Amino acid sequence: MKKSVDLTKEGKTELEKELEERVKERDVIIEKIATARAFGDLSENEDYSAARSEQKLNESRIAEIEEILKNAKIIRNASHGKVGIGAKVTVEVGGEEYQYAIVGPVEANPLEGKISNESPIGKAMLGKKAGETYKLPNGNEGTIKSVE
């Protein structure tokens, strides 16, 4: 049984764009392989090996994205003021305010402020309302300032 993948509408759009770019990249990689093949002996041809490796990585990512999109379930934040997948959350930790989007694990990217609902911080925030506190993995506490 296939597991559904929780994605926001924005996350699905980003994956579709990446898929389109990677499909276009196929022709570029094929051209690199053809050029390297023209140099002769493939057993010691570094350009050929590198192009084949690039092709393998690209094809793997294409297959991964297609599988994710095939099993995607678009999430909407209907949490009524509670932190849930799809929510945009403003929190206060140590006197500093931060903004995060709570997303599924496929979309998670903490450097972009996208926190997985399955991460320790995401789990700690789930179900909380503005004004409530949550425990961070390091033992500190954070406060939910707002939930959209």
CYANA upper distance limits for C-alpha pairs under 8 A (distance plus 0.5 A):
  2 LYS  CA     71 ASN  CA      7.71
  3 LYS  CA     71 ASN  CA      7.45
  4 SER  CA     71 ASN  CA      5.39
  4 SER  CA     72 ALA  CA      6.29
  4 SER  CA     73 LYS  CA      6.69
  5 VAL  CA     68 ILE  CA      6.96
  5 VAL  CA     71 ASN  CA      6.18
  5 VAL  CA     72 ALA  CA      5.17
  5 VAL  CA     73 LYS  CA      6.22
  5 VAL  CA    104 GLY  CA      7.95
  5 VAL  CA    106 VAL  CA      8.04
  6 ASP  CA     72 ALA  CA      6.47
  6 ASP  CA     73 LYS  CA      5.52
  6 ASP  CA     74 ILE  CA      6.60
  6 ASP  CA     75 ILE  CA      6.69
  6 ASP  CA    103 VAL  CA      8.17
  6 ASP  CA    104 GLY  CA      5.74
  6 ASP  CA    105 PRO  CA      8.39
  6 ASP  CA    106 VAL  CA      8.24
  7 LEU  CA     11 GLY  CA      6.19
  7 LEU  CA     12 LYS  CA      6.56
  7 LEU  CA     72 ALA  CA      6.76
  7 LEU  CA     73 LYS  CA      6.51
  7 LEU  CA     74 ILE  CA      5.57
  7 LEU  CA     75 ILE  CA      6.35
  7 LEU  CA    103 VAL  CA      7.46
  7 LEU  CA    104 GLY  CA      6.52
  7 LEU  CA    106 VAL  CA      7.92
  7 LEU  CA    107 GLU  CA      7.43
  8 THR  CA     12 LYS  CA      6.77
  8 THR  CA     74 ILE  CA      5.93
  8 THR  CA     75 ILE  CA      5.72
  8 THR  CA     76 ARG  CA      7.40
  8 THR  CA     86 GLY  CA      6.80
  8 THR  CA    103 VAL  CA      7.43
  8 THR  CA    104 GLY  CA      8.45
  9 LYS  CA     13 THR  CA      6.81
  9 LYS  CA     74 ILE  CA      6.52
  9 LYS  CA     75 ILE  CA      7.74
 10 GLU  CA     14 GLU  CA      6.72
 11 GLY  CA     15 LEU  CA      6.76
 11 GLY  CA    107 GLU  CA      6.63
 12 LYS  CA     16 GLU  CA      6.66
 12 LYS  CA     69 LEU  CA      7.71
 12 LYS  CA     72 ALA  CA      8.38
 12 LYS  CA     74 ILE  CA      8.28
 13 THR  CA     17 LYS  CA      6.70
 14 GLU  CA     18 GLU  CA      6.71
 15 LEU  CA     19 LEU  CA      6.56
 15 LEU  CA     65 ILE  CA      7.17
 15 LEU  CA     69 LEU  CA      8.27
 16 GLU  CA     20 GLU  CA      6.72
 16 GLU  CA     65 ILE  CA      8.48
 16 GLU  CA     69 LEU  CA      8.45
 17 LYS  CA     21 GLU  CA      6.79
 18 GLU  CA     22 ARG  CA      6.61
 19 LEU  CA     23 VAL  CA      6.62
 19 LEU  CA     62 ILE  CA      6.59
 19 LEU  CA     65 ILE  CA      7.09
 19 LEU  CA     66 GLU  CA      8.21
 20 GLU  CA     24 LYS  CA      6.85
 21 GLU  CA     25 GLU  CA      6.70
 22 ARG  CA     26 ARG  CA      7.11
 22 ARG  CA     58 ASN  CA      7.09
 22 ARG  CA     62 ILE  CA      7.20
 23 VAL  CA     27 ASP  CA      8.49
 23 VAL  CA     62 ILE  CA      7.86
 24 LYS  CA     28 VAL  CA      8.04
 25 GLU  CA     29 ILE  CA      6.78
 26 ARG  CA     30 ILE  CA      6.63
 26 ARG  CA     55 GLN  CA      7.80
 26 ARG  CA     58 ASN  CA      8.21
 27 ASP  CA     31 GLU  CA      6.68
 28 VAL  CA     32 LYS  CA      6.87
 29 ILE  CA     33 ILE  CA      6.75
 29 ILE  CA     51 ALA  CA      6.85
 29 ILE  CA     54 GLU  CA      7.76
 29 ILE  CA     55 GLN  CA      6.69
 30 ILE  CA     34 ALA  CA      6.68
 30 ILE  CA     55 GLN  CA      8.33
 31 GLU  CA     35 THR  CA      6.61
 32 LYS  CA     36 ALA  CA      6.61
 32 LYS  CA     47 ASP  CA      8.50
 32 LYS  CA     48 TYR  CA      8.10
 32 LYS  CA     51 ALA  CA      6.59
 33 ILE  CA     37 ARG  CA      6.44
 33 ILE  CA     47 ASP  CA      8.32
 33 ILE  CA     48 TYR  CA      6.15
 33 ILE  CA     51 ALA  CA      6.07
 33 ILE  CA     52 ARG  CA      7.25
 34 ALA  CA     38 ALA  CA      6.82
 35 THR  CA     39 PHE  CA      7.63
 36 ALA  CA     40 GLY  CA      8.30
 36 ALA  CA     45 ASN  CA      7.79
 36 ALA  CA     47 ASP  CA      6.11
 36 ALA  CA     48 TYR  CA      5.38
 37 ARG  CA     41 ASP  CA      8.29
 37 ARG  CA     42 LEU  CA      7.13
 37 ARG  CA     48 TYR  CA      6.78
 39 PHE  CA     45 ASN  CA      8.24
 40 GLY  CA     45 ASN  CA      8.33
 41 ASP  CA     45 ASN  CA      6.88
 42 LEU  CA     48 TYR  CA      7.20
 42 LEU  CA     49 SER  CA      8.44
 45 ASN  CA     49 SER  CA      6.91
 46 GLU  CA     50 ALA  CA      6.56
 47 ASP  CA     51 ALA  CA      6.60
 48 TYR  CA     52 ARG  CA      6.65
 49 SER  CA     53 SER  CA      6.66
 50 ALA  CA     54 GLU  CA      6.64
 51 ALA  CA     55 GLN  CA      6.61
 52 ARG  CA     56 LYS  CA      6.68
 53 SER  CA     57 LEU  CA      6.75
 54 GLU  CA     58 ASN  CA      6.59
 55 GLN  CA     59 GLU  CA      6.55
 56 LYS  CA     60 SER  CA      6.60
 57 LEU  CA     61 ARG  CA      6.73
 58 ASN  CA     62 ILE  CA      6.68
 59 GLU  CA     63 ALA  CA      6.70
 60 SER  CA     64 GLU  CA      6.67
 61 ARG  CA     65 ILE  CA      6.58
 62 ILE  CA     66 GLU  CA      6.62
 63 ALA  CA     67 GLU  CA      6.67
 64 GLU  CA     68 ILE  CA      6.72
 65 ILE  CA     69 LEU  CA      6.59
 66 GLU  CA     70 LYS  CA      6.51
 67 GLU  CA     71 ASN  CA      6.83
 68 ILE  CA     72 ALA  CA      6.31
 75 ILE  CA     85 ILE  CA      7.48
 75 ILE  CA     86 GLY  CA      6.81
 76 ARG  CA     85 ILE  CA      7.90
 76 ARG  CA     86 GLY  CA      6.13
 77 ASN  CA     84 GLY  CA      7.09
 77 ASN  CA     85 ILE  CA      6.78
 77 ASN  CA     86 GLY  CA      5.22
 77 ASN  CA     87 ALA  CA      5.92
 77 ASN  CA    148 GLU  CA      8.50
 79 SER  CA     83 VAL  CA      7.09
 79 SER  CA     84 GLY  CA      6.55
 79 SER  CA     87 ALA  CA      8.28
 81 GLY  CA    129 LYS  CA      6.44
 81 GLY  CA    130 ALA  CA      7.87
 81 GLY  CA    147 VAL  CA      6.16
 81 GLY  CA    148 GLU  CA      7.24
 82 LYS  CA    126 LEU  CA      7.88
 82 LYS  CA    127 GLY  CA      5.63
 82 LYS  CA    128 LYS  CA      5.80
 82 LYS  CA    129 LYS  CA      5.20
 82 LYS  CA    130 ALA  CA      8.10
 82 LYS  CA    147 VAL  CA      7.04
 83 VAL  CA     87 ALA  CA      6.39
 83 VAL  CA     88 LYS  CA      8.49
 83 VAL  CA     89 VAL  CA      7.67
 83 VAL  CA    102 ILE  CA      8.29
 83 VAL  CA    125 MET  CA      6.79
 83 VAL  CA    126 LEU  CA      5.43
 83 VAL  CA    127 GLY  CA      5.48
 83 VAL  CA    128 LYS  CA      5.92
 83 VAL  CA    129 LYS  CA      6.95
 83 VAL  CA    147 VAL  CA      6.81
 84 GLY  CA    102 ILE  CA      7.15
 84 GLY  CA    117 ASN  CA      8.11
 84 GLY  CA    126 LEU  CA      5.93
 84 GLY  CA    127 GLY  CA      6.79
 85 ILE  CA    102 ILE  CA      5.56
 85 ILE  CA    103 VAL  CA      5.70
 85 ILE  CA    104 GLY  CA      7.29
 85 ILE  CA    117 ASN  CA      6.87
 86 GLY  CA    101 ALA  CA      7.04
 86 GLY  CA    102 ILE  CA      5.88
 86 GLY  CA    103 VAL  CA      6.10
 87 ALA  CA    101 ALA  CA      6.25
 87 ALA  CA    102 ILE  CA      5.96
 87 ALA  CA    103 VAL  CA      8.31
 87 ALA  CA    147 VAL  CA      6.98
 87 ALA  CA    148 GLU  CA      6.14
 88 LYS  CA     99 GLN  CA      7.61
 88 LYS  CA    100 TYR  CA      6.26
 88 LYS  CA    101 ALA  CA      4.92
 88 LYS  CA    102 ILE  CA      6.96
 88 LYS  CA    147 VAL  CA      6.34
 88 LYS  CA    148 GLU  CA      5.58
 89 VAL  CA     99 GLN  CA      6.10
 89 VAL  CA    100 TYR  CA      5.71
 89 VAL  CA    101 ALA  CA      6.62
 89 VAL  CA    102 ILE  CA      8.01
 89 VAL  CA    144 ILE  CA      7.67
 89 VAL  CA    145 LYS  CA      7.99
 89 VAL  CA    146 SER  CA      6.26
 89 VAL  CA    147 VAL  CA      5.19
 89 VAL  CA    148 GLU  CA      6.92
 90 THR  CA     97 GLU  CA      7.26
 90 THR  CA     98 TYR  CA      6.14
 90 THR  CA     99 GLN  CA      4.90
 90 THR  CA    100 TYR  CA      6.93
 90 THR  CA    144 ILE  CA      6.74
 90 THR  CA    145 LYS  CA      5.77
 90 THR  CA    146 SER  CA      5.64
 90 THR  CA    147 VAL  CA      7.10
 91 VAL  CA     97 GLU  CA      6.04
 91 VAL  CA     98 TYR  CA      5.85
 91 VAL  CA     99 GLN  CA      6.85
 91 VAL  CA    100 TYR  CA      8.49
 91 VAL  CA    142 GLY  CA      7.07
 91 VAL  CA    143 THR  CA      5.99
 91 VAL  CA    144 ILE  CA      5.04
 91 VAL  CA    145 LYS  CA      5.55
 91 VAL  CA    146 SER  CA      7.57
 92 GLU  CA     96 GLU  CA      5.89
 92 GLU  CA     97 GLU  CA      4.88
 92 GLU  CA     98 TYR  CA      6.83
 92 GLU  CA    142 GLY  CA      6.08
 92 GLU  CA    143 THR  CA      5.65
 92 GLU  CA    144 ILE  CA      7.05
 92 GLU  CA    145 LYS  CA      7.08
 93 VAL  CA     97 GLU  CA      6.94
 93 VAL  CA     98 TYR  CA      8.26
 93 VAL  CA    141 GLU  CA      7.28
 93 VAL  CA    142 GLY  CA      5.14
 93 VAL  CA    143 THR  CA      7.13
 94 GLY  CA    142 GLY  CA      7.95
 99 GLN  CA    113 GLY  CA      7.19
100 TYR  CA    113 GLY  CA      5.23
100 TYR  CA    114 LYS  CA      6.20
100 TYR  CA    115 ILE  CA      7.00
101 ALA  CA    113 GLY  CA      6.72
101 ALA  CA    114 LYS  CA      5.35
101 ALA  CA    115 ILE  CA      6.58
102 ILE  CA    114 LYS  CA      6.51
102 ILE  CA    115 ILE  CA      5.54
102 ILE  CA    116 SER  CA      6.33
102 ILE  CA    117 ASN  CA      6.42
102 ILE  CA    122 GLY  CA      7.32
103 VAL  CA    107 GLU  CA      6.66
103 VAL  CA    108 ALA  CA      6.64
103 VAL  CA    114 LYS  CA      6.78
103 VAL  CA    115 ILE  CA      6.43
103 VAL  CA    116 SER  CA      5.50
103 VAL  CA    117 ASN  CA      6.39
104 GLY  CA    108 ALA  CA      6.91
104 GLY  CA    115 ILE  CA      8.44
104 GLY  CA    116 SER  CA      5.64
104 GLY  CA    117 ASN  CA      6.26
104 GLY  CA    118 GLU  CA      7.82
105 PRO  CA    115 ILE  CA      8.48
105 PRO  CA    116 SER  CA      5.37
105 PRO  CA    117 ASN  CA      7.39
105 PRO  CA    118 GLU  CA      7.12
107 GLU  CA    114 LYS  CA      7.67
107 GLU  CA    116 SER  CA      7.95
108 ALA  CA    114 LYS  CA      5.53
108 ALA  CA    115 ILE  CA      5.76
108 ALA  CA    116 SER  CA      5.53
109 ASN  CA    113 GLY  CA      6.96
109 ASN  CA    114 LYS  CA      5.40
109 ASN  CA    115 ILE  CA      6.90
109 ASN  CA    116 SER  CA      8.42
110 PRO  CA    114 LYS  CA      5.56
110 PRO  CA    115 ILE  CA      6.11
115 ILE  CA    119 SER  CA      7.63
115 ILE  CA    121 ILE  CA      8.18
115 ILE  CA    122 GLY  CA      6.61
116 SER  CA    122 GLY  CA      6.21
117 ASN  CA    121 ILE  CA      8.42
117 ASN  CA    122 GLY  CA      4.93
117 ASN  CA    123 LYS  CA      6.15
117 ASN  CA    126 LEU  CA      7.81
118 GLU  CA    122 GLY  CA      6.53
118 GLU  CA    123 LYS  CA      6.31
119 SER  CA    123 LYS  CA      6.46
120 PRO  CA    124 ALA  CA      6.65
120 PRO  CA    136 LEU  CA      8.05
120 PRO  CA    137 PRO  CA      6.99
121 ILE  CA    125 MET  CA      6.85
121 ILE  CA    135 LYS  CA      8.43
121 ILE  CA    136 LEU  CA      6.52
121 ILE  CA    137 PRO  CA      7.40
122 GLY  CA    126 LEU  CA      6.74
124 ALA  CA    134 TYR  CA      6.23
124 ALA  CA    135 LYS  CA      6.74
124 ALA  CA    136 LEU  CA      7.57
125 MET  CA    134 TYR  CA      6.54
125 MET  CA    144 ILE  CA      8.42
128 LYS  CA    132 GLU  CA      6.61
128 LYS  CA    133 THR  CA      8.17
128 LYS  CA    134 TYR  CA      8.30
128 LYS  CA    144 ILE  CA      7.83
129 LYS  CA    144 ILE  CA      7.11
129 LYS  CA    146 SER  CA      8.04
129 LYS  CA    147 VAL  CA      7.49
130 ALA  CA    143 THR  CA      8.24
130 ALA  CA    144 ILE  CA      5.35
130 ALA  CA    145 LYS  CA      5.53
130 ALA  CA    146 SER  CA      5.38
130 ALA  CA    147 VAL  CA      6.79
131 GLY  CA    143 THR  CA      6.75
131 GLY  CA    144 ILE  CA      5.90
131 GLY  CA    145 LYS  CA      6.29
131 GLY  CA    146 SER  CA      8.20
132 GLU  CA    143 THR  CA      6.23
132 GLU  CA    144 ILE  CA      6.10
133 THR  CA    141 GLU  CA      6.95
133 THR  CA    142 GLY  CA      5.96
133 THR  CA    143 THR  CA      4.75
133 THR  CA    144 ILE  CA      6.62
134 TYR  CA    141 GLU  CA      6.09
134 TYR  CA    142 GLY  CA      5.88
134 TYR  CA    143 THR  CA      6.82
134 TYR  CA    144 ILE  CA      8.24
135 LYS  CA    139 GLY  CA      6.68
135 LYS  CA    140 ASN  CA      6.51
135 LYS  CA    141 GLU  CA      5.09
135 LYS  CA    142 GLY  CA      6.93
136 LEU  CA    140 ASN  CA      5.78
136 LEU  CA    141 GLU  CA      6.11
136 LEU  CA    142 GLY  CA      7.39
